Amino acid sequence: MLRSGANDLGGTLVEETISRMAGSAYGSYRSIRDLVAIAEAAGRPARQRTTLYGETTAERIATGLASDGHLPEPLPVLSD
């Protein structure tokens, strides 16, 4: 993707938890470190941005890295 002109790797879908929260064992997740490694392997720089493509604050980047790789717990399945 990155070699073909795409420049928004994470915007595709970083974390899909709706299925997992509904009780499915499946879902997709890429950590910040995973996304940086993908960009670096393609020879491209990785940069976080806001939803309006603005600069991300250092505090927000640090917060993301501190919780990187921790998925939310799925919701319990309720029975009748």
C-alpha positions as CSV (number, residue, x, y, z in Angstrom):
1,M,0.0,0.0,0.0
2,L,2.6,2.5,1.1
3,R,4.7,1.9,-2.0
4,S,1.7,2.5,-4.3
5,G,0.8,5.9,-3.1
6,A,-1.2,5.4,0.1
7,N,-0.1,7.6,2.9
8,D,-2.5,6.8,5.7
9,L,-1.7,3.3,7.0
10,G,-3.5,3.6,10.4
11,G,-6.6,5.2,8.9
12,T,-7.6,2.0,7.3
13,L,-8.6,0.4,10.6
14,V,-6.3,0.2,13.6
15,E,-8.6,-1.7,15.9
16,E,-11.9,-3.4,15.3
17,T,-13.3,-4.3,18.6
18,I,-17.1,-4.3,17.9
19,S,-17.0,-8.0,17.0
20,R,-14.9,-8.9,20.1
21,M,-17.0,-6.9,22.4
22,A,-20.1,-8.8,21.1
23,G,-18.4,-12.1,22.1
24,S,-16.5,-13.1,19.0
25,A,-13.0,-14.5,19.3
26,Y,-12.1,-12.6,16.1
27,G,-11.3,-9.0,15.4
28,S,-8.3,-7.1,14.2
29,Y,-5.7,-5.1,16.1
30,R,-2.4,-3.5,15.2
31,S,-0.4,-1.9,17.9
32,I,1.4,1.5,17.4
33,R,4.7,-0.4,17.3
34,D,3.3,-2.8,14.6
35,L,2.2,0.2,12.4
36,V,5.6,1.9,12.8
37,A,7.4,-1.3,11.9
38,I,5.2,-1.7,8.8
39,A,5.9,1.9,7.7
40,E,9.7,1.5,8.3
41,A,9.8,-1.8,6.4
42,A,8.3,0.1,3.4
43,G,10.9,2.8,3.9
44,R,8.3,5.4,4.9
45,P,8.2,7.6,8.0
46,A,5.5,7.0,10.6
47,R,3.7,10.0,12.1
48,Q,0.6,10.1,14.3
49,R,-2.0,12.7,13.4
50,T,-5.4,13.9,14.6
51,T,-8.6,13.1,12.7
52,L,-8.2,16.5,11.0
53,Y,-4.7,15.6,9.9
54,G,-3.1,18.0,12.4
55,E,-0.1,17.5,14.6
56,T,-0.5,15.2,17.6
57,T,0.6,16.4,21.0
58,A,3.6,14.8,22.7
59,E,1.3,14.0,25.7
60,R,-1.2,12.1,23.4
61,I,1.7,10.1,21.7
62,A,3.1,9.2,25.1
63,T,-0.3,8.1,26.4
64,G,-0.8,5.9,23.3
65,L,2.6,4.3,23.7
66,A,2.0,3.6,27.4
67,S,-1.1,1.6,26.6
68,D,0.1,0.1,23.3
69,G,-0.8,-3.5,22.9
70,H,-3.5,-3.6,25.6
71,L,-6.8,-4.6,24.2
72,P,-10.0,-3.8,26.0
73,E,-11.7,-6.8,27.7
74,P,-14.6,-8.1,25.7
75,L,-18.1,-7.6,27.3
76,P,-19.5,-10.6,29.1
77,V,-22.0,-12.7,27.1
78,L,-25.4,-12.6,28.8
79,S,-27.6,-15.6,29.0
80,D,-31.3,-15.8,29.3
